């Protein structure tokens, strides 16, 4: 099982263009706490779940419009690879690299 804790420098490819953010993860067994920080501000992870090397979570944003995002990412070493589902706007790739 991969080590998932730490800070991840991530990029999501969205209809608004490339969105860069930092994902901070602290795991607790099959759960995790997290926070995203980027151009849209800071957002706490809601319902962070861990299944082996895979993280699943949701988060609400208010800008540019109120929306619930559903996210899933797999960790392999120092690489994060996943998707963000933005309601009816579709699913977008997200990739990250462990900081440090």
N, C-alpha and C positions, 0 to 999 in steps of 0.2 A: 504494500500500500504506500502510495506517494505521500510525502510531507506536503500538506496544503497550507499550513500556517505561514503568515508573512505578508508582505506588501507586494502587490502585482501591478506593474505598469501595463495598462490595457488600452486597446483601441477597438471600437465598434464601428462597423461600416453601416451607416444609416442613410435614409433619404435626405437628412440634413447635412450629410457629409460625414467625414471622419470625426468621431467623438473620442477624445482621449480622457482617461480617468485612472485613478489609482484605486484598487480594491484591496482592503486590509481584511485579513481572515484570521480568526482565532477559533480553532476547532475544539469541540467538547464531545468526544465519542462520535455518535452519528448525527450530531448537530454542529452548527458553527454560528458565531457572531461575526458580523462584518459591517463595513462602511465603505461607500464609494465617495470619492472626492474628485471633482473636476470642474469644468466650465459652468455646469448647472448647479454647483454648490455641493454640499455634502448630504448623502442619503444613507440612512441605516438599512441594512439588509433585514427583510422580514422573513421569518420561517426558513432560516438557513438549514438545509439538510445535507448530510454527507453520506454517500454510499461508495465506500472504497475510495477510488481516485476521482469520483464525480461529485461535484457540488451542484445543488439546486436551490434557488431562492427566488423571491419576488421583491419588488420595491415599487413604491409609488413616486411618481414625479409630478410636479405642478407646472413646470415650464418646459417647452413652450406651450403645452396644454396638459391638463390633468390626465394621467394615464398610468395604468398598472403594467409593469414590465415583469415578465417571467423569464428567468435566466437558468442556463445549465452550462457547466464547463467541466472539462476533464483535465486533470493535472498529470503531466508526464515529465518528471524531473523538474526543470525550471521553466517549463512551457505550459501555458494555459490555453485551451482551445475550446470554444463553445458557441452558443447562440443566445440571442436576446429576442424574445417574442414581444412585440409592441402592439398588443391588441389586434385590431383589424388592419394595422399598417404592415403586418408581415413579420417575418423572422430574419434576423440579421446576424452575420458572423461577428464574433468577438475573439480577440487573440491577446495574449499577454505574456510577459516575461517577469520572472521573479526579480525583485529589486535586491541588490546586494551582491 
